[in-house]
């Protein structure tokens, strides 16, 4: 007998069994990994919703001037993935996995909201929050595309001459067409024909519906004939109230939309928030500039200089862009790369040619001091290079809407603890508050000319 051959065969058989066992173990591990991965699929789903909300904001335009302001909102996938990673890292670590998933989803939603809220103009902030809320509800099968269409268009597609005549002198024809459209619309994934009897209810209870129409705040009052039914609809009740208020009183749509967002998403999505320049600086890098989107009367230069003094980077280098300024700006950038200084490029909509070079300069320059920071100010322009938009941290500078938001902005950016403690007098803090309150009132009065 060949003992050596027998030993080789025995070893081969043992190895075969070992490999077979490892393959079986790997199959079990693969199943286990897939099961765990599927538990986190809701996070990926919410991530996709938030990402497409971000990218769709690029289609926004100024409702008055038709200026394509959405171009300046361009975001890259890498920017979103950074916010996604931050959400996973900073969300609360809990067990079981289902609770962990909920915590990540909550953190991700708020993180992306704050990121976008910082870089879009006041007039577009409610639109983003409303779009985000409705898409989340649509993904959860609470709303359909038809529901959103009803909210956006109401009865605008109907022909007044082809419909039942409006017999109410107090009701505009536009509102009457909205009522007819509501009576034909189905809501929710179940196709609920909720307002089918609305025209008949108005005919039977005209006084109550006229009172509802004339209310100063119809979004906060009892809905005739429908209040109890709306309250019973837990999932789409707030949306039904929003659609009804929008149809009867279009002027209250904005306020009603904010209430809807707060009901569905939570108060933190409607509370006034301001990102301090310190937090913006902490997020920036030598190769990640900060881009300020300018509006009338806004200039962040003094704020940047105040931060530079705290960080011992004052004075900052400043270049106001225009004809012939590119060479000066480039020289100061090269000096900043070596010395780690701060450079402020102002009015960069006048130096688009130099802006088009920035992506290559920042990404391909070999050595840049970690302390170097680039601050850019620019008005809205569709010529601004998309590569730089998708690289930079975007920040808008506008007075916030509302007294509460105005006071919050003032106390966050201008009035700090150092100022409050500056004078030891019982009337000092009251005097500071009165000045801040007066400032917010004046800012709010701007809309009246």
C-alpha positions in Angstrom: 0.0 0.0 0.0 1.1 3.6 -0.8 0.9 5.2 2.6 1.9 8.6 1.3 -1.0 8.6 -1.2 -3.4 7.5 1.5 -2.3 10.4 3.8 -2.7 12.9 0.9 -6.2 11.6 0.2 -7.1 11.8 3.9 -5.8 15.3 4.1 -7.7 16.3 1.0 -10.9 14.8 2.4 -10.4 16.7 5.7 -9.7 19.9 3.8 -12.8 19.4 1.7 -15.0 19.0 4.8 -13.3 22.1 6.3 -14.0 24.2 3.1 -17.6 22.9 3.0 -18.1 23.9 6.6 -16.7 27.4 5.9 -18.9 27.8 2.9 -21.9 26.9 5.0 -20.9 29.4 7.7 -20.3 32.1 5.1 -23.8 31.5 3.6 -25.3 31.8 7.1 -23.3 35.0 7.7 -24.4 36.4 4.3 -28.1 35.8 5.3 -27.5 37.4 8.7 -25.8 40.5 7.1 -28.6 40.8 4.5 -31.2 40.7 7.3 -29.3 43.4 9.3 -28.9 45.5 6.2 -32.6 45.3 5.4 -33.3 46.7 8.9 -31.5 49.9 7.8 -33.3 50.2 4.5 -35.7 52.9 5.9 -32.7 55.1 6.5 -31.6 54.8 2.8 -35.2 55.5 1.8 -35.4 58.7 3.8 -31.9 59.6 2.5 -33.1 59.4 -1.1 -36.1 61.6 -0.3 -33.9 64.2 1.3 -31.3 64.1 -1.5 -33.9 64.7 -4.2 -35.5 67.5 -2.2 -32.1 69.2 -2.1 -31.5 68.8 -5.9 -35.0 69.8 -6.9 -34.5 73.2 -5.2 -32.3 74.1 -8.2 -35.5 74.6 -10.2 -36.7 77.5 -8.0 -37.0 81.0 -9.5 -37.8 84.4 -8.0 -41.6 84.8 -8.3 -41.3 88.5 -9.0 -38.2 88.9 -11.2 -38.2 85.3 -12.6 -34.5 85.2 -11.8 -33.3 81.6 -11.6 -32.1 81.8 -8.0 -32.3 78.0 -7.7 -29.0 77.7 -9.7 -27.2 78.9 -6.6 -28.7 76.1 -4.6 -26.8 73.4 -6.5 -25.5 70.6 -4.2 -23.4 67.6 -5.0 -23.8 64.0 -3.9 -20.6 64.3 -1.9 -22.1 67.2 0.1 -25.2 65.1 0.9 -23.1 62.1 1.8 -21.2 64.2 4.2 -24.4 65.3 6.0 -25.6 61.6 5.9 -22.4 60.4 7.6 -22.6 63.2 10.2 -26.2 62.1 10.9 -25.2 58.5 11.5 -22.3 59.5 13.7 -24.1 62.0 15.9 -27.5 60.3 16.2 -28.2 58.6 19.6 -26.8 55.1 19.9 -29.7 52.9 21.2 -31.0 49.3 21.1 -32.9 47.6 19.5 -32.1 48.2 15.9 -35.5 49.6 15.1 -35.1 52.4 17.6 -31.6 53.1 16.3 -33.0 53.4 12.8 -35.7 55.9 14.0 -33.0 58.0 15.7 -30.9 58.1 12.5 -33.9 59.0 10.4 -34.8 61.9 12.7 -31.3 63.2 12.9 -30.8 62.8 9.1 -34.0 64.7 8.3 -33.1 67.6 10.6 -29.5 67.7 9.6 -30.3 68.1 5.9 -33.0 70.6 6.7 -30.5 72.8 8.7 -28.0 72.4 5.9 -30.4 73.6 3.2 -32.0 76.2 5.5 -28.6 77.9 5.9 -28.1 78.3 2.2 -31.5 79.3 0.7 -33.3 82.6 0.8 -36.1 83.3 3.2 -38.7 83.3 0.4 -37.8 79.7 -0.5 -37.5 78.2 3.0 -41.1 77.3 3.6 -41.3 75.8 0.1 -38.4 73.5 0.9 -40.0 72.4 4.2 -43.4 71.8 2.6 -41.9 69.8 -0.2 -39.9 67.8 2.2 -42.9 67.1 4.4 -45.2 66.1 1.5 -42.6 63.8 0.0 -42.0 62.0 3.3 -45.8 61.5 3.6 -46.0 60.3 0.0 -43.2 57.8 0.6 -45.1 56.5 3.6 -48.2 56.1 1.4 -50.2 58.7 3.3 -50.4 61.1 0.3 -50.6 60.5 -3.4 -49.4 62.7 -6.4 -53.0 63.6 -6.9 -53.3 65.0 -3.4 -50.3 67.2 -3.9 -51.7 68.3 -7.3 -55.0 69.2 -5.7 -53.2 71.4 -3.1 -51.1 73.1 -5.8 -53.8 73.7 -8.5 -57.2 73.4 -6.7 -59.8 74.5 -9.2 -57.6 76.5 -11.6 -58.1 74.0 -14.4 -61.9 74.2 -14.3 -64.0 76.3 -16.7 -66.4 78.5 -14.8 -69.0 78.5 -17.7 -69.0 74.7 -17.8 -69.6 74.2 -14.0 -72.5 74.7 -11.6 -73.2 78.5 -11.3 -71.9 80.3 -8.2 -75.0 81.5 -6.3 -73.1 83.1 -3.3 -72.4 86.8 -3.7 -69.8 86.6 -0.8 -67.8 83.9 -2.5 -65.4 84.7 -5.4 -65.7 82.6 -8.5 -62.2 81.3 -8.0 -63.1 79.9 -4.6 -66.2 78.4 -6.0 -64.2 76.5 -8.6 -61.9 75.3 -5.8 -64.9 74.0 -3.9 -66.1 72.1 -6.9 -62.7 70.6 -7.4 -62.5 69.5 -3.8 -65.9 67.8 -4.0 -64.5 65.7 -6.9 -61.1 64.9 -5.4 -60.0 61.7 -3.7 -57.4 61.8 -0.9 -54.9 59.4 0.5 -53.9 55.9 -0.7 -57.4 54.7 0.1 -58.9 57.3 -2.3 -61.1 58.9 0.4 -63.8 61.1 -1.2 -63.7 63.4 1.8 -65.2 66.6 0.5 -67.9 65.1 -1.8 -70.8 66.8 0.0 -69.0 70.2 0.4 -71.2 72.2 -2.1 -74.3 70.8 -0.4 -73.0 71.6 3.1 -72.3 75.1 2.0 -75.9 75.4 0.7 -77.4 74.1 3.9 -75.1 75.9 6.3 -74.3 79.1 4.4 -74.0 81.4 7.4 -71.3 79.2 9.1 -69.3 78.8 5.9 -69.4 82.5 5.2 -68.2 83.1 8.8 -65.4 80.6 8.2 -64.5 82.5 4.9 -64.4 85.9 6.7 -62.3 84.7 9.6 -59.0 86.5 10.2 -57.3 83.1 11.0 -59.4 80.4 9.3 -56.6 77.8 9.9 -57.2 78.1 13.7 -61.0 77.9 13.8 -63.6 75.1 13.8 -64.4 73.9 10.2 -68.2 73.8 9.7 -69.6 70.3 9.2 -66.1 68.7 8.9 -64.2 69.5 12.1 -64.8 66.1 13.8 -64.2 64.1 10.7 -60.9 66.0 10.1 -59.8 65.2 13.6 -60.6 61.6 13.2 -58.3 61.3 10.2 -55.0 60.9 12.1 -52.8 60.5 9.0 -54.1 63.0 6.5 -56.3 65.2 8.7 -53.8 68.1 8.9 -53.4 67.9 5.1 -57.1 68.0 4.6 -57.3 71.1 6.8 -54.4 72.7 4.8 -56.1 72.0 1.4 -59.4 73.5 2.6 -57.8 76.7 3.9 -55.8 77.0 0.7 -59.0 76.6 -1.3 -61.1 79.1 0.6 -58.4 81.6 1.7 -55.3 81.5 -0.5 -53.8 84.4 1.4 -53.5 82.2 4.5 -51.7 79.4 2.6 -48.3 80.3 3.9 -49.2 80.4 7.6 -51.4 77.2 7.2 -48.5 75.4 5.5 -46.1 76.3 8.4 -48.7 74.9 10.8 -49.0 71.7 8.7 -45.2 71.3 8.7 -45.1 71.8 12.5 -47.8 69.2 13.0 -46.3 66.6 10.8 -42.5 67.1 11.4 -42.3 68.8 14.9 -41.8 72.3 16.2 -38.1 72.3 15.6 -38.7 72.5 11.8 -40.6 75.8 12.2 -38.7 77.5 15.0 -36.4 80.3 14.0 -32.8 79.1 13.7 -29.6 80.9 12.9 -26.2 79.3 12.1 -23.5 81.3 13.8 -20.4 82.2 11.9 -18.4 80.1 14.4 -20.3 76.9 13.4 -19.8 77.8 9.7 -16.1 78.3 10.3 -15.8 74.9 12.1 -17.3 73.2 9.1 -15.1 74.9 6.6 -11.7 73.7 5.5 -8.7 75.1 3.6 -10.1 73.5 0.4 -13.8 74.1 1.3 -14.6 77.8 0.9 -17.6 79.6 2.4 -19.9 81.2 -0.2 -22.2 84.0 0.9 -25.2 84.6 -1.3 -25.9 88.3 -1.2 -29.2 90.1 -1.1 -30.0 93.8 -1.0 -28.1 95.6 1.8 -26.3 92.5 3.1 -22.5 92.4 3.7 -20.8 89.7 5.8 -17.4 91.4 5.8 -17.6 92.9 9.3 -18.8 89.6 10.7 -15.9 87.8 9.1 -13.5 90.4 10.5 -15.0 90.0 14.0 -14.4 86.2 13.8 -10.9 86.8 12.4 -10.0 88.9 15.5 -11.1 86.0 17.8 -9.1 83.5 15.7 -6.1 85.8 15.5 -6.3 86.0 11.7 -7.0 89.8 11.5 -6.5 91.7 9.3 -8.0 89.6 6.5 -7.0 90.1 2.9 -9.8 91.5 0.8 -10.2 91.8 -2.9 -13.3 93.4 -4.5 -13.6 91.6 -7.8 -13.9 93.4 -11.1 -11.9 94.1 -14.2 -8.2 93.5 -13.7 -8.6 92.2 -10.1 -8.0 88.5 -10.9 -4.2 88.9 -10.8 -4.3 90.6 -7.4 -6.7 87.9 -6.1 -4.5 85.1 -7.4 -1.4 86.6 -5.8 -3.2 87.0 -2.4 -4.4 83.4 -2.7 -0.9 82.0 -3.3 0.3 84.0 -0.3 -2.5 82.7 1.8 -1.8 79.1 0.8 1.7 79.5 2.3 1.0 81.7 5.3 -2.4 80.3 6.3 -4.2 83.7 6.2 -7.8 84.4 5.4 -8.9 85.9 2.0 -12.3 87.6 1.3 -13.3 87.8 -2.4 -16.1 90.3 -2.6 -18.7 90.7 -5.4 -17.5 87.6 -7.3 -20.4 87.9 -9.7 -18.1 90.5 -11.4 -15.2 88.0 -11.6 -16.9 84.8 -13.0 -13.8 84.0 -15.0 -11.7 83.7 -11.9 -14.4 81.8 -10.1 -14.3 79.2 -12.9 -10.7 78.5 -12.0 -11.4 78.0 -8.3 -12.4 74.4 -8.3 -9.1 73.4 -10.0 -7.1 75.7 -7.8 -8.5 74.4 -4.5 -8.6 70.7 -5.5 -5.3 70.4 -7.4 -2.9 72.7 -5.5 -0.4 70.6 -3.8 0.2 72.2 -0.5 -2.3 74.5 1.3 -1.8 75.6 4.9 -4.6 74.1 7.0 -5.4 77.5 8.5 -6.1 79.1 5.1 -9.7 80.1 4.6 -11.5 81.5 1.5 -14.6 83.6 1.9 -16.6 84.4 -1.2 -19.5 86.9 -1.6 -21.7 86.8 -4.7 -25.1 87.9 -6.0 -27.3 85.4 -7.8 -26.1 84.7 -11.3 -26.7 81.6 -13.5 -23.2 82.0 -14.8 -21.6 81.0 -11.5 -19.6 77.7 -12.0 -21.5 74.6 -10.7 -18.2 73.0 -9.6 -17.6 75.7 -7.0 -21.2 75.7 -5.9 -20.9 71.9 -5.2 -17.7 72.4 -3.3 -18.5 75.4 -1.1 -20.6 75.9 2.1 -23.5 78.2 1.0 -24.8 80.8 3.4 -27.6 83.4 2.8 -27.6 86.8 4.6 -31.2 88.1 5.0 -33.3 89.4 7.8 -35.5 86.5 9.0 -39.2 86.6 8.7 -41.2 87.4 11.9 -40.5 89.2 15.2 -39.5 86.1 17.0 -37.1 85.0 14.3 -35.6 88.5 14.1 -35.0 88.6 17.9 -33.5 85.1 17.7 -31.1 86.2 14.9 -30.0 89.3 16.8 -29.3 87.5 20.0 -27.5 84.7 18.1 -25.2 86.9 16.0 -24.8 90.3 17.6 -25.9 90.2 21.2 -23.7 87.7 23.1 -23.1 87.1 26.8 -20.1 89.3 26.7 -22.3 92.3 25.6 -25.0 91.5 28.2 -22.4 91.5 31.0 -20.6 94.6 29.7 -22.4 97.1 32.0 -23.4 96.2 35.5 -26.7 98.0 35.7 -30.3 96.7 36.3 -31.6 98.6 33.3 -28.9 97.5 30.8 -30.4 94.2 29.7 -33.8 95.7 29.3 -32.3 98.5 27.2 -30.6 95.9 25.0 -33.8 94.0 24.5 -35.8 97.1 23.6 -33.2 98.0 21.0 -33.3 94.5 19.5 -37.1 94.5 19.6 -37.2 97.9 17.8 -34.7 96.6 15.2 -36.9 93.6 14.5 -40.0 95.7 14.1 -38.2 98.0 11.6 -37.0 95.0 9.6 -40.5 93.6 9.5 -41.9 97.0 8.3 -39.7 96.8 5.2 -42.3 94.8 3.3 -44.6 97.8 3.5 -42.0 100.1 1.8 
